[in-house]
Amino acid sequence: MALQRRRRVTFTQTQLCTIEKTKSKCIEMTDLGILELPGQFLMRDEKARNPEVQIARLASQFIRDNRGILKDYGVSVETKYDGQNVSLSFTSTNCIGALPLLSPTSGRTDYGLIIKPRFDWSGLGPMLSIMGWKIVPTPLRLPMVPGTERKIPPWVLSSITLHRIQLMLENVNRTFGFTEADLSAPKGVSFT
């Protein structure tokens, strides 16, 4: 009769690390518009000694880090100081879209800028279709704008999806291609 030996297992309690969630913020504005936004959203530590000095530094770093993508969308940003508060002034052109913005404190895409059309139609896709415009939105190779994955209009998703399905159906036919090549060894099934 064999005796089973019991092994004593002890569990130690470890201190759990608290993970601070980053605050995502989407800035919304219209095309050909001006938006002035207080620079407080750039601060992570609310209890800073001289908050306006730190906000001014973060604002200039925010503009410097996002200069390229803002220029691609025709958006200009400048800092303003009225003697008490630092603010960011966004000026947009006739470009619409959503773009991710880097945070000066974390270096990640914690912010996003959504530029909407000035005229609030019930659906831009049906309106453009009636006018005869054939515009298929082009998804860019950029990170997602935080918090916008549910705000994508259905006509944008359907236009991209339908275009891809059309391309797939056009290339459904199976074809075989013949190639000729001089090989140094036989190619095919090997028997071992």
C-alpha positions in Angstrom: 0.0 0.0 0.0 1.5 3.2 -1.1 1.2 6.3 1.0 0.5 9.6 -0.8 2.5 12.4 0.4 0.8 15.7 0.6 2.6 18.8 -0.4 1.7 21.9 1.5 1.0 24.9 -0.8 1.1 28.3 0.6 -0.2 31.4 -1.2 1.4 34.7 -0.4 -0.5 38.0 -0.9 1.1 40.4 -3.3 0.4 44.0 -3.4 -1.7 44.8 -6.4 -0.6 47.6 -8.6 -3.2 50.2 -9.4 -3.3 51.1 -13.1 -4.4 54.6 -13.8 -6.6 54.9 -16.9 -5.6 57.5 -19.3 -8.2 60.1 -19.9 -9.2 60.1 -23.6 -10.4 63.3 -25.0 -11.9 64.0 -28.4 -11.9 67.6 -29.6 -14.7 68.2 -32.0 -14.9 71.1 -34.4 -16.4 72.0 -37.9 -14.5 72.6 -41.1 -13.5 76.2 -41.7 -14.0 76.9 -38.0 -12.1 78.3 -35.1 -12.1 76.5 -31.7 -10.5 77.9 -28.6 -9.9 75.3 -25.9 -8.5 75.9 -22.4 -5.1 74.1 -22.0 -6.1 72.4 -18.8 -6.9 69.2 -20.6 -3.2 68.6 -21.2 -2.4 68.5 -17.4 -2.4 65.2 -15.6 -1.5 66.6 -12.2 -4.2 69.0 -11.0 -2.1 70.1 -8.0 0.9 71.6 -9.7 2.6 74.6 -8.2 2.5 76.9 -11.2 0.0 75.3 -13.5 0.0 77.9 -16.2 3.8 77.6 -16.8 3.4 73.8 -17.1 0.4 74.1 -19.3 2.3 76.5 -21.6 5.2 74.0 -21.9 2.8 71.1 -22.5 0.9 73.1 -25.1 4.0 73.9 -27.1 5.1 70.3 -26.9 1.6 69.2 -28.0 1.8 71.4 -31.1 5.4 70.3 -31.9 4.5 66.6 -31.6 1.4 66.8 -33.7 2.6 69.3 -36.3 2.8 66.8 -39.2 -0.6 65.3 -38.9 -2.2 68.7 -38.2 -0.6 70.1 -41.3 -1.8 67.2 -43.4 -5.4 68.0 -42.4 -4.9 71.8 -42.8 -5.3 72.5 -39.1 -3.3 75.2 -37.4 -2.9 75.5 -33.7 -1.4 78.3 -31.6 -1.2 79.0 -27.9 -2.9 82.1 -26.4 -2.3 83.6 -23.1 -4.7 86.3 -21.7 -2.7 87.1 -18.6 -4.3 84.3 -16.4 -5.1 81.3 -18.6 -3.3 79.4 -21.4 -5.5 78.2 -24.2 -5.1 76.5 -27.6 -6.7 78.0 -30.7 -7.5 75.5 -33.5 -8.3 76.8 -37.0 -9.5 74.3 -39.6 -9.7 74.4 -43.4 -12.2 72.6 -45.6 -10.8 69.2 -44.8 -13.0 66.8 -42.7 -12.1 63.6 -40.9 -10.8 62.2 -37.6 -7.2 62.3 -36.6 -5.3 60.9 -33.6 -3.2 63.3 -31.6 -0.2 62.5 -29.3 -0.3 63.4 -25.7 2.7 65.5 -24.5 2.6 63.7 -21.1 2.3 60.0 -22.2 3.5 60.1 -25.8 0.5 57.9 -26.8 -2.6 58.8 -28.8 -4.7 59.9 -25.9 -6.4 62.7 -27.8 -8.3 62.9 -31.1 -9.5 65.7 -33.3 -12.8 65.2 -35.2 -13.5 67.7 -37.9 -17.2 67.6 -39.0 -18.9 69.3 -42.0 -20.4 72.7 -41.2 -23.8 71.5 -42.6 -25.4 68.9 -40.5 -27.2 66.6 -43.0 -29.0 63.5 -41.9 -26.6 61.5 -44.0 -23.7 62.7 -46.1 -23.6 59.5 -48.1 -27.1 59.7 -49.5 -26.8 63.4 -50.2 -23.6 62.9 -52.2 -25.2 59.9 -54.0 -28.2 62.1 -55.1 -25.8 64.8 -56.3 -23.9 62.2 -58.4 -20.6 62.3 -56.5 -18.7 59.1 -56.3 -16.6 59.4 -53.2 -15.2 56.4 -51.4 -13.5 57.3 -48.1 -10.0 56.1 -47.8 -9.0 54.6 -44.5 -5.5 55.9 -43.5 -2.8 53.9 -41.8 -3.1 55.8 -38.5 -4.0 54.7 -35.0 -7.7 54.8 -34.0 -8.9 58.1 -32.6 -9.8 57.3 -28.9 -13.5 56.9 -28.3 -14.6 57.2 -32.0 -15.0 53.5 -33.0 -18.7 53.8 -32.4 -19.1 57.2 -34.1 -18.2 56.0 -37.6 -21.3 56.6 -39.8 -22.7 53.5 -41.4 -22.4 54.9 -44.9 -18.7 55.1 -44.5 -18.4 51.5 -43.3 -20.8 50.3 -46.0 -19.0 52.2 -48.8 -15.7 50.7 -47.9 -17.1 47.2 -47.3 -19.2 47.2 -50.6 -16.2 48.4 -52.6 -14.0 45.6 -51.2 -16.7 42.9 -51.8 -17.0 44.2 -55.4 -13.3 43.8 -55.9 -13.4 40.3 -54.4 -16.3 39.2 -56.7 -14.5 40.5 -59.8 -11.5 38.2 -59.0 -13.5 35.1 -58.0 -12.7 33.1 -61.2 -10.1 30.4 -60.7 -7.3 30.6 -63.1 -4.1 28.6 -63.5 -0.9 30.0 -64.8 1.8 28.1 -66.5 5.5 28.9 -65.8 8.6 27.5 -67.3 11.8 27.3 -65.4 15.1 25.4 -65.5 15.4 23.7 -62.1 18.6 22.1 -60.7 16.5 19.4 -58.8 13.0 17.9 -59.4 10.1 19.8 -57.8 7.1 18.0 -56.5 6.2 15.2 -54.1 9.0 13.4 -52.4 8.8 9.8 -51.3 10.8 8.9 -48.2 
